[in-house]
């Protein structure tokens, strides 16, 4: 029996912010033991996320030093053999090269129970979409903020971790969100922004029957490639992550609308065409949506007018989100209890 608890864990847990503790063992009991011991002293400890080497546990120590000797003793008492507890390597420099605007797509799958009606499960199919989109031998995988081989993001996603795949020209991020209730992804591409917007549109349409909403447009730069959430660059639009089946975050070049959007709009908007699972609405040409184009403000205003009923203020979004959460609690109060 070989049990090694590296002292670098103590240093990592003593630093500011969260620490990524890697439990290198094929035995799931090893990760459970480490999590149990750390949870007794830390502010937050995540469930174990799968890594090629074993498991990743994200810890917010909140200034409390863990008893690493107790970790070692508990592993021994549990009969765990051949385990090393250390700090996971954080992602250092991402390979994506972007000095200006990028093409980006946001994908939202149907809400799972209890917020929606879909079966709650890890969105592995979105992980496959992410890998197919990046499709580069130089791509790296990211689990939370730990670097892994790109294919390793799928088993990590299955254990509830937010993941990303980043290559030199393309990137993608996926999350199950709120314990696999809010599955979402972003796909990003640098290089020829207009051509990549067209490619992203094809990627969205290939999965349209499985989505609740999707949008494609140009973004100002390639930041946030590790996040699957919507980022409002203007600071005025709310994130409608709990309401993607009938609201949209903003006007975009291309959007996939489903039944809830069309109902709220009072009908199919002008210019939309039917596709599997809903309707595709494109407004203007992709060139007009690239930041700095002289017609970008006008085309955005026109798109917002077409989608006005699906665009809400922050206050209205918060009210609708609270209403949906109340309905979800009425359906399954046990889901909201801390596990």
C-alpha positions as CSV (number, residue, x, y, z in Angstrom):
1,X,0.0,0.0,0.0
2,X,1.5,3.3,-1.1
3,X,-0.2,6.5,0.2
4,X,1.4,9.8,-0.6
5,X,0.0,13.2,0.4
6,X,2.1,15.9,-1.1
7,X,2.9,19.0,1.0
8,X,2.2,21.2,-2.0
9,X,-1.5,20.7,-1.2
10,X,-1.0,22.6,2.1
11,X,0.6,25.4,0.2
12,X,-2.2,25.5,-2.4
13,X,-4.9,25.5,0.2
14,X,-3.2,28.3,2.0
15,X,-3.1,30.5,-1.0
16,X,-5.8,33.0,-2.0
17,X,-8.7,31.6,-3.9
18,X,-9.6,28.0,-4.7
19,X,-7.2,25.1,-4.9
20,X,-7.4,22.1,-7.3
21,X,-6.6,19.0,-5.4
22,X,-5.8,16.0,-7.6
23,X,-6.3,12.5,-6.2
24,X,-4.3,10.1,-8.4
25,X,-5.9,6.8,-7.9
26,X,-8.1,4.4,-9.8
27,X,-10.2,3.8,-6.6
28,X,-13.2,6.2,-6.3
29,X,-13.1,5.7,-2.5
30,X,-9.8,7.6,-2.4
31,X,-11.5,10.8,-3.8
32,X,-14.5,10.3,-1.5
33,X,-12.2,10.1,1.6
34,X,-10.2,13.2,0.6
35,X,-13.4,15.1,-0.1
36,X,-14.9,14.1,3.3
37,X,-11.8,15.1,5.3
38,X,-11.4,18.5,3.5
39,X,-15.1,19.2,3.7
40,X,-14.9,19.1,7.4
41,X,-12.6,22.1,7.5
42,X,-13.1,24.0,4.2
43,X,-15.7,26.5,3.1
44,X,-16.6,24.5,0.0
45,X,-15.5,21.2,-1.5
46,X,-16.8,20.1,-4.9
47,X,-17.8,16.6,-5.8
48,X,-15.0,14.5,-7.3
49,X,-14.6,15.2,-11.1
50,X,-13.0,12.5,-13.3
51,X,-9.5,13.0,-14.6
52,X,-7.3,10.6,-16.6
53,X,-5.2,10.2,-13.5
54,X,-8.1,9.8,-11.0
55,X,-10.1,12.7,-9.6
56,X,-10.2,16.4,-9.2
57,X,-11.6,18.1,-6.1
58,X,-12.0,21.8,-6.1
59,X,-11.6,23.3,-2.6
60,X,-12.3,26.8,-1.2
61,X,-10.4,26.6,2.1
62,X,-11.6,30.0,3.4
63,X,-8.3,30.4,5.3
64,X,-8.5,27.1,7.2
65,X,-5.5,24.9,7.1
66,X,-6.5,21.2,6.5
67,X,-5.0,18.4,8.5
68,X,-3.1,16.5,5.9
69,X,-2.0,13.8,8.3
70,X,-5.7,13.1,8.9
71,X,-6.2,12.7,5.1
72,X,-3.4,10.1,5.0
73,X,-4.7,8.3,8.1
74,X,-8.2,8.1,6.7
75,X,-7.0,6.8,3.4
76,X,-5.1,4.1,5.2
77,X,-8.1,3.2,7.4
78,X,-10.3,3.0,4.3
79,X,-8.0,0.4,2.8
80,X,-7.1,2.6,-0.2
81,X,-4.0,1.5,-2.0
82,X,-1.7,3.3,-4.3
83,X,-2.9,6.9,-4.1
84,X,-1.2,10.2,-4.4
85,X,-2.8,13.5,-3.3
86,X,-1.3,16.6,-4.9
87,X,-2.2,19.8,-6.7
88,X,-3.5,19.6,-10.2
89,X,-1.6,21.5,-12.9
90,X,-3.6,24.7,-13.7
91,X,-3.9,25.7,-17.3
92,X,-1.1,28.1,-18.1
93,X,-1.2,29.6,-21.6
94,X,-4.1,28.8,-23.9
95,X,-3.2,28.0,-27.5
96,X,-6.0,30.1,-29.0
97,X,-4.5,33.1,-30.9
98,X,-6.8,36.0,-31.2
99,X,-5.9,39.7,-31.4
100,X,-9.3,41.0,-32.4
101,X,-12.9,40.0,-33.1
102,X,-13.9,36.3,-33.0
103,X,-16.9,34.3,-34.2
104,X,-19.0,32.8,-31.4
105,X,-22.1,30.6,-31.0
106,X,-24.1,30.1,-27.8
107,X,-26.0,26.8,-27.5
108,X,-28.7,26.1,-24.9
109,X,-30.2,22.6,-24.5
110,X,-33.7,22.2,-23.0
111,X,-33.9,22.7,-19.3
112,X,-33.8,19.5,-17.3
113,X,-36.0,18.5,-14.3
114,X,-37.1,20.2,-12.1
115,X,-36.7,23.5,-13.9
116,X,-37.8,21.9,-17.2
117,X,-39.1,18.7,-18.6
118,X,-35.9,17.1,-20.0
119,X,-34.2,14.2,-18.3
120,X,-31.4,15.4,-16.1
121,X,-28.1,14.0,-17.3
122,X,-24.6,15.1,-18.2
123,X,-24.7,16.9,-21.7
124,X,-22.1,14.5,-23.2
125,X,-23.5,15.2,-26.7
126,X,-22.6,18.9,-26.2
127,X,-19.1,17.7,-25.3
128,X,-18.9,15.8,-28.5
129,X,-20.0,18.9,-30.4
130,X,-17.3,20.8,-28.6
131,X,-14.6,18.3,-29.6
132,X,-15.8,18.1,-33.2
133,X,-15.8,21.9,-33.4
134,X,-12.2,22.4,-32.2
135,X,-10.8,19.2,-33.9
136,X,-7.1,20.0,-33.5
137,X,-4.2,17.8,-32.5
138,X,-2.9,20.8,-30.6
139,X,-6.0,21.3,-28.5
140,X,-5.9,21.1,-24.7
141,X,-8.7,20.2,-22.4
142,X,-9.6,22.2,-19.3
143,X,-11.5,20.8,-16.4
144,X,-12.6,23.7,-14.1
145,X,-9.1,25.3,-14.6
146,X,-6.9,22.2,-14.6
147,X,-5.3,21.2,-17.8
148,X,-5.9,17.7,-19.2
149,X,-5.8,16.0,-22.6
150,X,-8.7,17.1,-24.8
151,X,-10.6,13.8,-24.9
152,X,-10.6,13.7,-21.0
153,X,-13.2,16.5,-20.9
154,X,-16.0,14.0,-21.6
155,X,-15.6,11.8,-18.4
156,X,-15.1,15.0,-16.4
157,X,-18.3,16.5,-17.8
158,X,-20.0,13.3,-16.8
159,X,-19.1,14.0,-13.2
160,X,-20.4,17.5,-13.2
161,X,-17.4,19.6,-14.1
162,X,-17.5,22.6,-16.4
163,X,-15.0,21.8,-19.2
164,X,-13.4,23.4,-22.2
165,X,-11.4,22.5,-25.3
166,X,-9.0,25.1,-26.7
167,X,-7.0,24.9,-29.9
168,X,-5.0,27.4,-31.9
169,X,-7.9,28.7,-33.9
170,X,-11.0,27.3,-32.2
171,X,-12.3,26.8,-28.7
172,X,-15.5,25.4,-27.0
173,X,-16.8,25.3,-23.4
174,X,-19.5,23.1,-22.0
175,X,-21.4,22.9,-18.7
176,X,-24.3,21.0,-17.3
177,X,-25.0,24.0,-15.1
178,X,-26.7,23.8,-11.7
179,X,-26.3,20.0,-11.4
180,X,-27.0,19.3,-15.1
181,X,-30.2,21.3,-15.2
182,X,-28.9,24.1,-17.4
183,X,-26.9,22.4,-20.2
184,X,-25.0,25.0,-22.3
185,X,-22.1,25.4,-24.6
186,X,-20.2,28.1,-26.4
187,X,-18.2,27.6,-29.6
188,X,-15.5,30.2,-30.6
189,X,-13.3,30.7,-33.6
190,X,-10.6,33.2,-34.4
191,X,-9.2,33.9,-37.9
192,X,-11.6,34.7,-40.7
193,X,-14.5,35.9,-38.5
194,X,-17.1,36.0,-41.3
195,X,-16.3,32.5,-42.6
196,X,-16.3,31.1,-39.1
197,X,-19.7,32.7,-38.4
198,X,-21.0,30.8,-41.4
199,X,-19.4,27.6,-40.1
200,X,-20.9,28.1,-36.7
201,X,-24.4,28.6,-38.2
202,X,-24.0,25.2,-39.9
203,X,-22.9,23.6,-36.6
204,X,-26.0,25.1,-34.8
205,X,-28.3,23.9,-37.5
206,X,-26.8,20.4,-37.4
207,X,-28.0,20.2,-33.7
208,X,-31.1,22.4,-34.0
209,X,-33.5,19.6,-33.1
210,X,-31.8,19.1,-29.7
211,X,-31.6,22.7,-28.7
212,X,-33.9,25.1,-26.9
213,X,-32.1,28.2,-28.3
214,X,-28.9,29.1,-30.0
215,X,-27.3,32.2,-31.4
216,X,-24.3,33.0,-33.7
217,X,-22.6,36.4,-34.0
218,X,-19.2,38.1,-33.8
219,X,-17.7,39.1,-30.5
220,X,-15.2,41.8,-29.7
221,X,-12.4,39.4,-28.7
222,X,-11.5,35.8,-27.6
223,X,-11.7,36.2,-23.9
224,X,-14.0,33.9,-21.8
225,X,-13.4,30.9,-24.0
226,X,-13.4,28.8,-20.9
227,X,-17.0,29.9,-20.1
228,X,-20.2,28.5,-21.5
229,X,-22.3,31.4,-20.1
230,X,-23.4,34.5,-21.9
231,X,-21.2,37.6,-21.4
232,X,-23.0,40.9,-22.0
233,X,-20.3,43.3,-23.4
234,X,-22.6,46.3,-23.1
235,X,-23.5,45.6,-19.5
236,X,-27.2,46.2,-20.1
237,X,-28.6,42.8,-21.1
238,X,-29.4,40.0,-18.5
239,X,-28.2,36.4,-18.8
240,X,-31.4,34.4,-19.4
241,X,-29.8,31.1,-18.6
242,X,-32.9,29.9,-16.7
243,X,-35.3,31.1,-19.4
244,X,-33.7,30.1,-22.8
245,X,-36.9,28.4,-24.0
246,X,-38.8,31.7,-24.5
247,X,-36.3,34.6,-24.0
248,X,-33.1,35.6,-25.9
249,X,-30.1,37.5,-24.4
250,X,-29.8,40.0,-27.3
251,X,-30.0,40.5,-31.0
252,X,-27.5,38.4,-32.9
253,X,-26.8,37.7,-36.6
254,X,-28.4,34.2,-36.5
255,X,-30.7,32.7,-33.9
256,X,-32.5,29.4,-33.5
257,X,-35.9,30.1,-32.1
258,X,-38.2,27.4,-30.7
259,X,-41.9,27.2,-29.9
260,X,-41.7,29.3,-26.7
261,X,-40.0,32.2,-28.5
262,X,-42.5,32.1,-31.3
263,X,-45.4,32.0,-28.8
264,X,-44.0,35.0,-27.0
265,X,-43.5,36.9,-30.3
266,X,-47.0,36.2,-31.4
267,X,-45.9,34.4,-34.5
268,X,-42.9,33.6,-36.6
269,X,-40.8,36.8,-37.1
270,X,-40.4,38.2,-40.6
271,X,-37.5,36.5,-42.4
272,X,-37.4,33.4,-40.3
273,X,-37.4,29.9,-41.9
274,X,-38.4,26.6,-40.4
275,X,-35.7,24.2,-39.5
276,X,-35.7,20.9,-37.4
277,X,-36.8,21.8,-33.9
278,X,-37.8,25.4,-34.6
279,X,-37.0,28.4,-36.8
280,X,-33.8,30.1,-38.0
281,X,-33.7,33.9,-38.0
282,X,-30.8,35.7,-39.6
283,X,-30.7,39.4,-39.8
284,X,-28.4,41.1,-42.3
285,X,-25.1,39.7,-43.5
286,X,-22.4,38.3,-41.1
287,X,-20.0,41.2,-42.2
288,X,-22.5,43.7,-40.7
289,X,-22.2,42.1,-37.2
290,X,-18.4,42.3,-37.0
291,X,-17.4,45.0,-34.4
292,X,-16.5,48.3,-36.2
293,X,-18.7,47.7,-39.3
294,X,-20.5,51.0,-40.1
295,X,-23.8,49.3,-40.4
296,X,-23.6,47.2,-37.2
297,X,-25.7,49.6,-35.0
298,X,-28.5,49.7,-37.6
299,X,-28.7,46.0,-38.2
300,X,-28.6,45.3,-34.4
301,X,-31.5,47.7,-33.9
302,X,-33.5,46.0,-36.6
303,X,-32.9,42.6,-35.1
304,X,-33.9,43.9,-31.6
305,X,-37.1,45.2,-33.1
306,X,-37.9,41.8,-34.6
307,X,-37.2,40.1,-31.2
308,X,-38.5,42.8,-28.9
309,X,-40.9,40.5,-27.0
310,X,-38.1,38.1,-26.2
311,X,-35.8,40.8,-24.9
312,X,-36.4,41.8,-21.2
313,X,-34.8,44.1,-18.6
314,X,-32.7,42.7,-15.8
315,X,-35.6,43.3,-13.4
316,X,-38.0,41.4,-15.5
317,X,-35.5,38.6,-16.0
318,X,-35.0,38.3,-12.3
319,X,-38.8,38.2,-11.7
320,X,-39.3,35.5,-14.3
321,X,-36.4,33.5,-13.0
322,X,-37.8,33.6,-9.5
323,X,-41.1,32.5,-10.8
324,X,-39.5,29.5,-12.5
325,X,-37.5,28.6,-9.4
326,X,-40.7,28.7,-7.3
327,X,-42.4,26.4,-9.8
328,X,-39.4,24.0,-9.7
329,X,-39.5,23.9,-5.9
330,X,-43.1,23.0,-6.1
331,X,-42.3,20.2,-8.5
332,X,-39.4,18.8,-6.6
333,X,-38.3,20.5,-3.3
334,X,-35.8,17.8,-2.5
335,X,-33.6,18.9,-5.5
336,X,-32.8,22.2,-3.8
337,X,-31.6,20.6,-0.5
338,X,-27.8,20.6,-0.1
339,X,-26.3,17.2,-0.8
